[in-house]
Amino acid sequence: MRSIRKRSSGFTLIELLVVLFIILILISLLLPAVQNARAAARRTQCLNNIKQIVLALHEYHDGFMVFPPGQINSAIPEQVLLNGVAVNIVDPQEATINDQFQGFHGTSWALHILPYLDQGNVYDQWVFDFNVWANSDIQMNLINWTVAGKAPSQFDIDHFYCPSRRNGMTTGEQTLRIDHEVPLFNNQFVNGGGMDYAGCAGSGLLFFQDQSIPPVSLGTAPAGSNGRRSTYNLTPAQIAALTTTLTPGLVTPLPIYQRSDLVGVFGVNSSTSIESIQDGTTQTILISEAERFEKLTLNDQLVISGNINQNQLVPTRDYEQFASDGWAWGGPATMFSTYLAPNKLETFESAGGPHENGVQVGLADGSARMLGENISLQVWRHLGTASGGIPAGNF
């Protein structure tokens, strides 16, 4: 009689390989979907941050009947020549000079909305007799700030971080504050307190740039370096002079952000009310994601500055491709202009975000939305202007 061999109940090698192959295919199909879902969640969180900041700005407006100033400066303005006209710029050392109890500030609009973002404890730690620099060094107020653990401007505010760009500053990581890096008393640079959003100052040129003083790379700033990125703070007479002192018979006024047809909600010592936004709150940008240049990469690695690294030539950024950082610092770190299109990685003055295909903004009516990065430059500029008199239309 022939014996009948029973087949083993286990899987053969071929069957196992087929199952593994199917699993790998499913993983490869699901992974992009998971990544897209995570990117969408981060984008939604970023938009929620903008929404909360806009609501905080409106709460401030409810209390003071104006939006907070884009930056507060009290020092005597410096003057520079622009097309042969002497014009005022903000003293770039007001925020960083170690001369306290003299009324120096240099603070941004973001400081003033902290109580409306459940950050009243950080706001209460701020010493208003100090400028920003002194509010960044724990040595300036050891008794109170040691209990808090750090100086006020070094606190990381969750609402000020886009989760697609960063979830916070890691311990010891320096902010990208390259336009006014000044070592503290212990010869250390400011850590923490980064900022991914900026207030809209209008659709004109916003900052005077002295390129004879190059920006510094992280951790290499000499004492007293300020980068010479100063906000224009023109008088009406200076604005008029820049409009008329050009080619005889051909008036092509310089597009300075303080011109009435280009001005936005924020500026030097500004006090803009909702009633003064003549273009309408639904047609005026209040804040946007700020350009930070994290997309300037080599082999998907962040490029901080031009250098030779492991025999590879790292792309070198030009002067305008160095961003500022820090929620407390008024000026390049917390204001932007719509003069140039968003997401183009051209200049620190522009808007830009890490999300694909667009940049997220908050409007003066309290809403928040994403705008396509290919938005018409004309529409983009109209959205940045508060009282230009020309509707932006559909966008």
C-alpha positions in Angstrom: 0.0 0.0 0.0 1.3 3.5 -1.0 1.7 5.9 1.9 0.3 9.3 1.5 2.6 12.2 2.7 0.8 15.0 4.4 1.9 18.5 3.4 3.4 20.7 6.2 1.0 23.4 7.5 3.7 26.1 7.3 4.5 28.6 4.5 7.0 27.8 1.8 9.8 30.2 1.2 8.2 31.4 -2.1 4.9 32.1 -0.3 6.8 34.2 2.4 8.6 36.2 -0.3 5.3 36.9 -2.1 3.7 38.1 1.1 6.7 40.3 1.9 6.7 41.7 -1.6 3.0 42.6 -1.3 3.6 44.3 2.1 6.4 46.4 0.6 4.2 47.5 -2.3 1.5 48.5 0.1 4.0 50.4 2.3 5.3 52.2 -0.8 1.8 53.2 -1.8 0.8 54.3 1.7 3.9 56.2 2.7 3.3 59.2 0.3 -0.3 59.3 1.6 0.9 59.4 5.2 3.5 62.1 4.4 0.9 64.2 2.6 -1.5 63.8 5.6 1.2 64.9 7.9 2.1 67.9 5.7 -1.6 68.8 5.5 -1.8 68.6 9.3 1.2 70.9 9.8 -0.2 73.3 7.2 -3.5 73.4 9.1 -1.7 74.0 12.4 0.3 76.9 10.8 -2.9 78.4 9.5 -4.4 78.1 13.0 -1.3 79.9 14.4 -1.9 82.8 12.0 -5.6 82.8 12.9 -4.8 83.1 16.6 -2.3 85.8 16.0 -4.8 87.8 13.9 -7.4 87.4 16.6 -4.9 88.6 19.2 -4.2 91.6 17.1 -7.9 92.3 17.0 -8.2 91.9 20.7 -5.4 94.5 21.2 -7.3 96.7 18.8 -10.4 96.4 20.8 -8.5 97.6 23.9 -6.5 100.4 22.3 -8.5 101.2 19.2 -5.4 100.7 17.0 -3.2 97.8 16.0 0.1 97.7 17.8 3.1 99.6 16.2 5.1 97.5 13.9 8.2 98.5 15.8 8.8 101.1 18.5 11.8 103.4 18.2 12.5 106.5 20.2 16.2 107.3 19.3 17.0 110.2 17.1 16.8 108.8 13.5 19.9 108.5 11.4 20.0 110.0 7.9 21.2 108.5 4.6 21.3 109.7 1.1 18.8 108.2 -1.3 18.7 109.6 -4.9 20.5 112.7 -3.5 17.9 113.2 -0.8 18.7 113.0 2.9 16.1 110.6 4.4 15.5 109.2 7.9 16.1 105.7 8.9 15.7 104.0 12.3 18.8 103.9 14.3 19.8 100.2 14.0 21.5 100.3 17.3 18.5 101.2 19.4 17.5 97.6 20.0 21.0 96.4 20.6 23.0 99.1 22.3 23.9 98.4 26.0 22.6 101.8 27.3 19.6 101.2 29.5 17.0 103.4 31.2 17.3 105.9 28.3 14.0 105.2 26.7 15.4 102.9 24.0 13.1 100.1 22.7 13.4 98.5 19.3 10.5 96.2 20.1 8.1 94.6 17.7 4.3 94.3 17.5 4.5 90.7 18.6 5.5 91.7 22.2 2.3 93.7 22.7 0.0 90.8 21.9 1.5 88.3 24.2 -1.2 88.7 26.8 -3.8 87.8 24.2 -2.0 84.6 23.3 -2.0 83.3 26.9 1.6 84.5 27.3 0.9 87.1 29.9 3.6 85.7 32.2 6.3 86.3 29.5 4.9 89.8 28.9 5.0 90.6 32.7 8.7 89.6 32.7 9.6 92.2 30.1 11.4 95.2 31.6 10.3 98.3 29.6 13.2 100.4 30.8 15.4 98.0 28.9 15.7 97.7 25.1 15.4 94.3 23.4 19.1 93.5 23.8 18.9 93.8 27.6 15.7 91.8 27.7 17.7 89.0 26.0 20.3 88.6 28.7 19.4 86.9 31.9 22.4 88.7 33.6 20.5 92.0 33.3 17.8 90.9 35.8 19.2 87.8 37.6 16.8 87.9 40.6 13.6 87.8 38.6 14.7 86.1 35.4 16.6 83.3 37.1 13.3 82.1 38.6 11.7 82.2 35.1 14.7 80.3 33.7 15.6 82.7 30.9 15.3 86.3 29.7 11.9 87.3 28.2 12.9 87.5 24.5 14.4 84.0 24.6 11.0 82.3 25.4 9.7 80.1 22.6 6.1 81.0 21.8 4.3 78.1 20.1 2.0 80.3 18.2 5.1 82.0 16.5 6.5 78.8 15.1 5.3 77.2 11.8 5.3 73.4 12.5 6.4 72.7 8.9 9.5 74.9 9.5 10.3 74.1 13.1 8.6 73.0 16.3 10.9 75.2 18.5 14.5 76.0 19.0 16.5 73.2 20.4 18.7 73.8 23.4 21.7 75.9 22.4 20.5 76.5 18.9 21.0 80.1 17.9 18.3 82.1 16.2 18.9 83.4 12.7 19.2 86.9 14.0 22.1 87.9 11.7 21.3 91.6 11.1 22.0 92.6 14.6 23.8 89.8 16.3 25.6 91.1 19.4 27.3 88.9 22.0 25.8 89.1 25.5 27.9 89.7 28.6 29.0 86.1 28.8 30.0 86.3 25.1 27.1 84.0 24.1 24.6 84.7 21.4 20.8 84.9 21.9 19.1 81.5 21.9 15.4 80.8 21.4 12.6 83.2 20.8 12.3 82.6 17.0 9.6 84.0 14.8 8.1 82.6 11.5 5.5 85.3 10.9 5.7 89.0 10.0 3.4 92.0 9.9 2.7 93.6 6.6 4.1 97.1 6.3 2.8 97.8 2.8 3.9 97.2 -0.8 6.9 99.5 -1.1 10.6 99.3 -0.2 10.8 98.8 3.5 14.4 98.6 4.6 17.6 100.6 3.9 20.4 98.1 3.2 24.0 99.0 3.6 25.7 96.2 1.8 29.2 97.5 2.6 28.6 95.8 6.0 28.0 92.2 5.0 25.7 89.9 7.0 27.4 87.5 9.4 27.0 83.8 9.5 25.7 82.1 12.6 28.0 82.4 15.6 30.6 84.6 13.9 29.2 88.1 14.5 31.8 90.6 15.7 31.0 92.7 18.7 29.0 95.8 17.6 27.8 94.2 14.3 24.4 95.5 13.3 24.0 94.5 9.7 22.6 97.9 8.7 19.1 96.8 7.9 17.2 99.9 9.0 13.5 100.6 8.5 12.8 103.7 6.5 11.2 106.4 8.7 10.7 109.3 6.3 9.1 112.6 7.0 6.3 113.9 4.7 8.8 116.4 3.2 11.3 113.6 2.5 8.6 111.5 0.8 7.6 114.5 -1.3 11.3 115.1 -2.2 11.8 111.5 -3.3 8.7 111.9 -5.5 9.8 115.1 -7.3 13.6 115.2 -7.5 13.9 112.9 -10.4 14.3 113.3 -14.2 12.7 116.7 -15.1 9.3 116.3 -16.7 9.2 112.6 -15.8 7.8 111.8 -12.4 8.6 108.2 -11.4 8.4 108.3 -7.6 10.4 105.8 -5.5 8.2 103.1 -4.1 8.9 103.7 -0.4 6.5 101.9 1.9 5.5 105.1 3.8 3.9 106.6 0.7 0.2 106.9 1.3 -0.6 104.7 -1.7 1.7 102.0 -0.5 1.5 102.0 3.2 0.3 99.0 5.1 -0.9 98.3 8.6 2.5 98.2 10.4 5.4 100.6 10.5 7.7 102.5 12.7 5.7 103.8 15.7 2.5 103.2 13.7 -1.0 103.3 15.1 -3.3 102.0 12.4 -7.0 101.7 13.2 -9.4 99.5 11.3 -11.3 102.6 10.3 -8.2 103.9 8.5 -7.9 100.8 6.3 -9.7 102.4 3.4 -9.2 99.4 1.0 -11.3 97.2 3.3 -10.3 94.7 5.8 -11.1 91.8 3.5 -8.6 93.2 1.0 -5.7 94.0 3.3 -3.0 91.6 4.6 -2.3 91.8 8.3 0.4 89.2 8.7 2.1 86.5 6.6 4.6 83.7 6.8 8.1 85.3 6.7 10.8 84.3 4.4 13.4 82.3 6.2 15.4 80.7 3.3 15.2 77.1 4.7 14.6 76.0 1.1 18.1 77.1 0.0 19.6 73.7 0.3 22.3 71.4 -1.0 21.5 67.7 -1.1 18.4 68.5 1.0 20.6 70.0 3.7 20.0 73.5 5.0 22.7 75.9 3.8 23.5 78.6 6.3 26.2 80.5 4.3 28.6 80.0 1.5 31.6 77.8 2.3 33.6 74.8 1.3 32.4 71.7 3.1 33.9 68.3 2.5 35.2 69.3 -0.9 31.8 70.4 -2.0 31.1 74.0 -3.0 28.0 75.1 -1.0 25.8 77.7 -2.8 26.5 81.2 -1.5 23.6 83.4 -0.6 23.7 87.1 -1.5 23.2 89.8 1.0 19.4 89.8 0.8 19.2 86.1 1.3 20.0 86.2 5.0 16.9 86.3 7.1 16.4 87.8 10.6 14.7 86.1 13.4 13.2 86.8 16.8 9.7 87.7 17.9 10.8 90.6 20.1 12.9 92.4 17.6 11.2 95.2 15.5 12.3 95.5 11.9 13.5 92.8 9.5 12.7 90.0 11.9 9.0 90.9 12.2 7.9 93.0 9.2 7.7 92.4 5.5 6.6 94.1 2.3 4.6 92.8 -0.7 6.8 94.7 -3.1 8.1 91.4 -4.4 6.1 88.1 -4.9 6.1 85.5 -2.1 8.0 82.2 -2.0 10.7 83.4 -4.5 13.6 83.2 -2.1 14.8 86.7 -3.2 15.0 88.8 -0.2 14.4 88.9 3.6 11.9 91.7 3.0 9.4 89.4 1.3 6.9 86.8 2.5 7.6 83.1 2.2 6.6 79.8 3.7 7.6 76.1 3.7 4.3 74.8 2.3 4.0 73.7 -1.3 2.4 76.0 -3.8 1.5 78.9 -1.6 2.0 81.2 1.4 -0.4 81.5 4.3 -1.7 85.0 5.4 -4.0 86.6 7.9 -6.3 89.4 6.7 -7.4 92.4 8.6 -10.9 91.1 8.7 -9.7 88.3 11.1 -9.6 85.5 8.5 -6.7 83.3 7.5 -6.1 81.6 4.3 -3.5 80.3 1.8 -2.7 82.3 -1.3 -1.1 80.7 -4.3 2.6 81.5 -4.8 1.8 82.4 -8.5 -0.6 85.1 -7.4 -0.5 88.2 -9.7 2.2 90.6 -8.4 -0.3 93.4 -9.0 -2.9 91.7 -6.8 -0.3 90.8 -4.2 0.8 94.5 -3.9 -2.8 95.7 -3.6 -3.3 93.2 -0.8 -0.3 94.6 1.1 -1.5 98.2 0.8 -4.1 99.4 3.3 -5.3 102.5 1.6 -4.1 102.5 -2.0 -7.6 103.1 -3.4 -7.4 100.2 -5.8 -9.3 97.0 -5.0 -7.3 93.8 -5.1 -10.3 92.0 -6.7 -10.6 88.2 -6.5 -7.6 86.3 -5.1 
